[in-house]
Amino acid sequence: MKMKMIAVTAVLAGMAAFLPAQDKQLPPASVPKGKGISAKEAAAIKKISDAKSPAERIAAVDALVTNFADTIFKGEALYEAAEAADQMQDFTKAISYGDLSIEADPKSGSAMQAKLLVAGELAQHTGKNDLDKDMKLAKAEKYVNEALEMLPTITKPEGVKISDADWEAFKKDKTSEAHRDLGLIATARQKYDVAATEFKTAVDLETMPDIIVMVRLGNAYNETKNYAGAKAILAKVLATPDLNPQVKQFADQEMNRANAGLKNAK
């Protein structure tokens, strides 16, 4: 059993690389006119949105906050750097930039998103034997709860062209992401009943199916011996066209566990 759990943990950790692609992000805001933005600062901001790679985006953010320390885009720019680091699977930098984004503009939409990003990173990269495990997971949970409190009050950022319907869908997806993060935190604590509830809420709220969260839900169901629930959600995953091989391998493994559990229960 111990070896099986180690294998499951390793596969789940590997699947973390697929999570950023599932998260919904706002389109970059345009530079507002008439707010004292110099041509040089505007050009520095534009380099962030024009970046061709995550590393280039991080370099552009660093240049902006170094040369224009008081820019009103500091929080948003630092969140862009956190996202870029996340895409590069550099979770240490992602957490660092995320925390800086929150510090720069704590009541903004970018801070809300940064709190979810940092919470997810902490939950996925906190080992069960880490001496500071409880502290990191407590920080992650605090960030998620704060993001959930902020979400109803977040307004559309100036310069972003998005319909009211799409804005509400965005907030719904962010709520789903928050519950996903709570599921990840519960998994790190090995509280699989809580994880199952949170992942189920995340799946139900998501406007587009999130395969990774669905697989995690199947795993949580298996851990709580809800084999019928696991089989039902994993069947949907395995019916997905062009399923990533690594995701399929783990879904197949969990489906076998569900089938074995149902058979032994008879």
C-alpha positions as CSV (number, residue, x, y, z in Angstrom):
1,M,0.0,0.0,0.0
2,K,2.8,2.4,0.8
3,M,4.5,1.9,-2.5
4,K,1.2,2.4,-4.3
5,M,0.6,5.7,-2.5
6,I,4.1,6.9,-3.4
7,A,3.4,6.0,-7.1
8,V,0.1,7.9,-7.0
9,T,1.8,10.9,-5.4
10,A,4.5,10.9,-8.0
11,V,2.0,10.8,-10.9
12,L,-0.1,13.5,-9.4
13,A,3.0,15.7,-9.0
14,G,3.9,15.1,-12.6
15,M,0.4,16.1,-13.6
16,A,0.9,19.5,-12.0
17,A,2.6,20.6,-15.2
18,F,-0.7,20.5,-17.0
19,L,-2.6,22.7,-14.6
20,P,-1.6,26.2,-15.8
21,A,-3.1,25.5,-19.2
22,Q,-6.5,24.8,-17.5
23,D,-6.7,28.2,-15.6
24,K,-8.6,31.0,-17.1
25,Q,-6.8,34.4,-17.3
26,L,-7.9,37.8,-18.3
27,P,-6.7,39.3,-21.5
28,P,-3.9,41.9,-20.9
29,A,-5.2,45.4,-20.2
30,S,-4.4,48.2,-22.5
31,V,-2.4,51.2,-21.2
32,P,-4.9,53.8,-20.0
33,K,-4.5,57.2,-21.5
34,G,-4.3,60.4,-19.5
35,K,-2.9,58.8,-16.3
36,G,0.6,60.2,-16.5
37,I,2.1,57.2,-18.3
38,S,5.2,58.2,-20.1
39,A,6.1,56.9,-23.5
40,K,9.0,55.0,-22.0
41,E,6.8,53.3,-19.4
42,A,4.2,52.5,-22.0
43,A,6.8,50.9,-24.1
44,A,8.1,48.9,-21.2
45,I,4.5,47.7,-20.4
46,K,4.0,46.7,-24.1
47,K,7.1,44.5,-24.0
48,I,5.4,42.3,-21.4
49,S,2.4,41.7,-23.6
50,D,4.6,41.3,-26.7
51,A,6.9,38.7,-25.0
52,K,7.3,35.6,-27.1
53,S,8.3,33.3,-24.2
54,P,7.8,33.0,-20.5
55,A,11.5,33.9,-19.9
56,E,11.2,36.9,-22.1
57,R,8.0,38.0,-20.2
58,I,9.7,37.7,-16.8
59,A,12.7,39.8,-18.1
60,A,10.2,42.5,-19.3
61,V,8.4,42.5,-16.0
62,D,11.8,42.9,-14.1
63,A,12.7,45.8,-16.4
64,L,9.4,47.5,-15.8
65,V,9.4,47.3,-12.0
66,T,13.1,48.2,-11.8
67,N,12.9,51.3,-14.1
68,F,9.4,52.3,-13.0
69,A,9.1,51.4,-9.4
70,D,5.9,53.4,-8.9
71,T,4.1,52.1,-12.0
72,I,0.3,51.5,-11.5
73,F,0.8,48.3,-13.4
74,K,3.2,46.8,-10.8
75,G,0.8,44.3,-9.3
76,E,-0.5,43.2,-12.7
77,A,3.0,42.9,-14.1
78,L,4.3,40.9,-11.2
79,Y,1.3,38.5,-11.6
80,E,2.3,38.1,-15.3
81,A,5.8,37.1,-14.1
82,A,4.3,34.6,-11.6
83,E,2.2,33.0,-14.4
84,A,5.3,32.9,-16.7
85,A,7.3,31.2,-13.9
86,D,4.5,28.7,-13.5
87,Q,4.6,27.9,-17.2
88,M,8.3,27.3,-16.8
89,Q,7.5,24.9,-13.9
90,D,9.7,27.1,-11.6
91,F,7.4,27.0,-8.6
92,T,9.8,28.9,-6.3
93,K,9.8,31.9,-8.7
94,A,6.1,31.6,-9.2
95,I,5.4,31.9,-5.5
96,S,7.9,34.7,-5.1
97,Y,6.4,36.8,-7.9
98,G,2.9,36.0,-6.8
99,D,3.6,37.2,-3.2
100,L,5.1,40.4,-4.7
101,S,2.0,40.9,-6.8
102,I,-0.2,40.6,-3.8
103,E,2.0,43.0,-1.8
104,A,2.0,45.6,-4.6
105,D,-1.8,45.8,-5.1
106,P,-3.6,43.7,-2.4
107,K,-7.2,44.6,-3.3
108,S,-6.9,44.1,-7.1
109,G,-8.0,41.4,-9.5
110,S,-4.4,40.5,-10.1
111,A,-3.9,40.0,-6.4
112,M,-6.9,37.7,-6.3
113,Q,-5.5,35.6,-9.1
114,A,-2.0,35.7,-7.6
115,K,-3.4,34.3,-4.3
116,L,-5.0,31.3,-6.2
117,L,-1.7,30.7,-8.1
118,V,0.4,30.8,-5.0
119,A,-2.0,28.6,-3.1
120,G,-2.0,26.0,-5.9
121,E,1.8,26.0,-6.0
122,L,2.2,25.6,-2.3
123,A,-0.4,22.8,-2.2
124,Q,1.3,20.9,-5.0
125,H,4.9,21.3,-3.9
126,T,4.6,20.8,-0.2
127,G,6.0,17.4,0.8
128,K,4.4,15.3,3.5
129,N,7.7,15.4,5.5
130,D,8.5,19.1,5.0
131,L,9.2,20.7,8.4
132,D,7.2,23.7,7.4
133,K,4.3,21.7,5.9
134,D,1.6,23.0,8.2
135,M,2.7,26.6,7.8
136,K,2.8,26.5,4.0
137,L,-0.6,24.8,3.7
138,A,-2.1,27.2,6.2
139,K,-0.8,30.1,4.0
140,A,-2.3,28.4,0.9
141,E,-5.7,28.0,2.6
142,K,-5.7,31.6,3.9
143,Y,-5.0,32.8,0.3
144,V,-7.8,30.8,-1.2
145,N,-10.3,32.0,1.4
146,E,-9.3,35.6,0.8
147,A,-9.6,35.1,-2.9
148,L,-13.1,33.7,-2.5
149,E,-14.0,36.7,-0.4
150,M,-12.6,39.1,-3.0
151,L,-14.3,37.5,-6.1
152,P,-17.8,38.9,-5.7
153,T,-16.4,42.4,-5.5
154,I,-13.9,42.3,-8.3
155,T,-14.8,44.6,-11.2
156,K,-13.7,44.5,-14.8
157,P,-10.3,46.1,-15.1
158,E,-10.1,49.3,-17.1
159,G,-8.9,48.7,-20.7
160,V,-10.1,45.1,-20.9
161,K,-12.7,44.4,-23.6
162,I,-14.9,41.7,-22.2
163,S,-18.7,41.3,-22.1
164,D,-20.6,41.1,-18.9
165,A,-21.5,37.4,-19.6
166,D,-17.8,36.5,-20.2
167,W,-16.8,38.5,-17.1
168,E,-19.3,36.4,-15.0
169,A,-18.0,33.2,-16.6
170,F,-14.4,34.3,-15.7
171,K,-15.4,34.8,-12.1
172,K,-17.2,31.5,-12.0
173,D,-14.1,29.7,-13.4
174,K,-11.9,31.5,-10.7
175,T,-14.3,30.2,-8.1
176,S,-13.8,26.8,-9.5
177,E,-10.1,27.3,-9.4
178,A,-10.3,28.2,-5.7
179,H,-12.1,25.0,-4.9
180,R,-9.6,23.1,-6.9
181,D,-6.9,24.6,-4.7
182,L,-8.8,23.7,-1.6
183,G,-8.9,20.2,-3.0
184,L,-5.2,20.2,-3.5
185,I,-4.6,21.5,0.0
186,A,-6.8,18.7,1.4
187,T,-5.0,16.1,-0.6
188,A,-1.6,17.4,0.8
189,R,-3.1,16.9,4.2
190,Q,-4.4,13.4,3.2
191,K,-8.0,14.5,4.0
192,Y,-9.5,12.8,1.0
193,D,-13.1,13.2,2.0
194,V,-12.6,17.0,2.0
195,A,-10.6,16.8,-1.3
196,A,-13.4,14.9,-3.0
197,T,-16.0,17.5,-1.9
198,E,-13.8,20.4,-3.1
199,F,-12.8,18.8,-6.5
200,K,-16.5,17.9,-7.1
201,T,-17.4,21.6,-6.5
202,A,-14.6,22.7,-8.8
203,V,-15.8,20.3,-11.6
204,D,-19.4,21.4,-11.2
205,L,-18.5,25.1,-11.5
206,E,-16.0,24.9,-14.4
207,T,-17.5,26.3,-17.6
208,M,-15.3,24.0,-19.6
209,P,-14.3,20.5,-18.4
210,D,-11.0,20.4,-16.6
211,I,-9.6,16.9,-17.2
212,I,-6.9,17.1,-14.5
213,V,-9.4,18.1,-11.8
214,M,-11.7,15.3,-12.9
215,V,-8.8,12.7,-12.5
216,R,-8.0,14.1,-9.1
217,L,-11.7,13.7,-8.2
218,G,-11.5,10.1,-9.3
219,N,-8.5,9.6,-7.1
220,A,-10.1,11.2,-4.1
221,Y,-13.2,9.0,-4.6
222,N,-11.0,5.9,-4.7
223,E,-9.2,7.0,-1.5
224,T,-12.6,7.3,0.3
225,K,-13.8,4.0,-1.2
226,N,-16.5,5.7,-3.3
227,Y,-15.6,3.4,-6.2
228,A,-18.9,4.0,-8.1
229,G,-18.2,7.7,-8.1
230,A,-14.7,7.2,-9.2
231,K,-15.7,4.9,-12.1
232,A,-18.3,7.4,-13.3
233,I,-16.0,10.4,-13.4
234,L,-13.0,8.5,-14.8
235,A,-15.1,7.0,-17.6
236,K,-15.8,10.6,-18.7
237,V,-12.1,11.3,-18.6
238,L,-11.1,8.3,-20.6
239,A,-13.8,9.1,-23.2
240,T,-12.0,12.4,-23.9
241,P,-10.5,12.6,-27.4
242,D,-6.7,13.0,-27.7
243,L,-6.1,12.5,-24.0
244,N,-2.6,13.2,-22.8
245,P,-0.8,9.8,-22.4
246,Q,0.4,10.7,-18.9
247,V,-3.1,11.7,-17.8
248,K,-4.6,8.5,-19.5
249,Q,-2.1,6.3,-17.7
250,F,-3.1,7.7,-14.3
251,A,-6.8,7.6,-15.2
252,D,-6.5,4.0,-16.3
253,Q,-4.7,3.2,-13.0
254,E,-7.5,4.8,-11.0
255,M,-10.2,3.1,-13.1
256,N,-8.6,-0.3,-12.3
257,R,-8.7,0.6,-8.6
258,A,-12.3,1.6,-8.9
259,N,-13.2,-1.7,-10.7
260,A,-11.3,-3.7,-8.2
261,G,-13.0,-2.0,-5.3
262,L,-16.5,-2.6,-6.8
263,K,-15.7,-6.2,-7.4
264,N,-14.4,-6.8,-3.8
265,A,-17.5,-5.0,-2.4
266,K,-19.9,-7.6,-3.9
